[in-house]
Amino acid sequence: MAAIALAAFAAAALNMDWSWLPKYQGQMIDALGVTVALFVTSVLAGALLAVPLGLAQAAGPWPLAWLARGFCTVIRGTPILLQMWLLYYGLGSLFPYMPELRQSPIWPYLIEAWPYAFVALTLSFAGYEGEVMRGAFRGVPRGELEAAHSMGMTPFTILRRIWLPRAIQRVLPTLGGELILHLKATPLVATIAVIDIYAIIARIRQETFITYEPLLLLAFIYTLLAASIALGVWLLERRLPAKA
């Protein structure tokens, strides 16, 4: 049945109007690069923030633990679109009234939209993964940490060689789904004037009055990206030793 449905879809796609594709091909490639770049950089930066957020909640002093828990609660409890608008239309609108910023080297970046999109996506990923890492850190058997301590390892060595690797092993099964959900949040950057692949597709629909073909192509692109993420996580799981 799946093969029949796929064949029917392919036949229907061949009969659609794709005459607009060559004209917008270059713009789509550039915009796809923006989407991938925002996704990759926000995931890497968010992961770097998620580790200390999870560690603070799992083993930090209570003031730090409560701060980390509050951050994760606010980020997970508010829509990412709202966070993005607050950063871009709220915080970004205050910067022009700060003369020291207008004369600083970072001013050309503050008047662009993509830094706010990057920060919003990074904070969103960090908030969700920080909570996941909290559970992963607490899920590592206490005996392993005590054994490492009895062997004379320093707390940092225990974290680097035992605690963090074992926690990462525990989050891998859910990582693929989290990454795909994060990928599907990237089209929201188009609402603050970032030209990603979704923004280009919307422009094509407005300029050509063609609806279904651009949307089907967009769905195909995101499906390929999601499949690539799932494959990458699967290969990473196979390369790492299974947790005990």
Residue, then its C-alpha position, 0 to 999 in steps of 0.5 A: m500500500a505504501a508503494i502504491a501511495l508513493a507511486a500515486f504521489a510521484a505521478a501527481a507531482l509530475n503533472m504539477d506546474w514546476s515552471w517556477l522552480p528554475k527562477y527561484q532555485g538559487q534563492m531556495i539554496d541560499a535560504l536552505g543554507v540559512t535554515v541549516a546554519l541556524f539549526v546546527t549552530s543553535v543545537l550546538a550552543g543549546a547543548l553547551l548550555a543544557v549540560p550545566l543547566g542539567l548538572a545544576q539541577a541534579a547536583g548544584p547548590w539549591p540557589l543555582a538549582w532553583l535558577a536553572r529549574g526556573f529557566c527551564t520552566v519558563i522556556r518550556g512553558t512559553p511558546i518559542l514564537l513569543q520568546m522570539w518576538l520578545l527578543y526581536y521586537g522587545l529587547g531589539s527595540l531598546f538597543p537604538y536608544m543606547p548610544e554606547l551600543r550604536q557606536s560599538p562593533i556589534w551594532p551592525y549585528l544587533i540591527e539584523a534579525w538572525p542574531y535574535a533568531f539564533v538566541a531564541l532557538t538556542l535558549s529554547f533547545a537549552g531549556y528543553e534539553g536542560e530538563v532532559m539532562r537533569g533526568a539523565f544525570r540523576g539516572v546514572p547509578r550512584g555506585e559508579l560515581e562513588a567507585a570513581h571517587s574512591m579511586g581518587m578521581t577529582p570531581f571534574t575528572i568524574l564528570r568528564r570521564i564517567w558522569l557526563p558520558r553515561a548521561i549522554q548515553r541515556v539521552l540518545p534514544t530521545l535525542g532524535g525526536e528532540l532534534i526533529l522537533h527543533l528543526k520544525a521550529t526553525p520556520l518561525v524565524a520567518t516571522i522576524a524577517v529572517i529569509d529561511i527556506y520557509a520564507i522563500i516558499a511563502r514568497i514564491r506562493q505570493e509572487t506566482f499564485i501557485t499554492y500546492e507545488p511550493l508547499l509539497l516541495l517544502a514538505f519534501i525538504y523538511t522530510l529529507l532533513a528530518a530523515s538525515i537527523a534520524l539516520g545520524v542519531w541512529l548511527l551515533e547510537r550504534r557507534l557508542p557502547a550500550k549502557a548497562 
